[in-house]
Structure formats: structure tokens, C-alpha cells
């Protein structure tokens, strides 16, 4: 059983999405206690282009995600396509 909760919002409409949440990860070994994770993320819309007609019109974004729990931390940054 892995309960989850989260919220997503758009603090700058049409430009930025943010999200935060938490979930419980059960232990993979039956004799141990699982761990609670706290997650965060954001997407920032950058620009729309066709790169001089080479690709279809696409809107790009920069994104970041983080996941923190005991004995586990993960942070990432990337580029993506805005949906």
C-alpha cells in the first residue's frame, strides 16, 4: 500500500507550472519500515520556434524536479516540450 498526495498550480498562467507532493514507499524487505518521500517540480515555458523551418512549430521549456527522503535524494534539470 502506497498512499500519495499532491498539488499542482500555475502561479504564472501560461508560463509556469509548479507541483509538490508526498508518498510513502513501502519497504522491499518485509522486516523493515518504508520511507516517506517529498517531491517538488516546476516547468518554465521558454519560447516557440520552428528553427528556421526545420521542425514543426514547437514550444520549449526548462524543467526541474526533486525527490527527498531518508537515504535517497534526487534532483534533476532538463529541457522539454511544453504541452
Beta strands, then each sheet from edge to edge (+ up, - down):
strand 1: 4-12
strand 2: 16-25
strand 3: 35-49
strand 4: 58-69
strand 5: 72-81
sheet 1: 1+ 2- 3+ 4- 5+
end
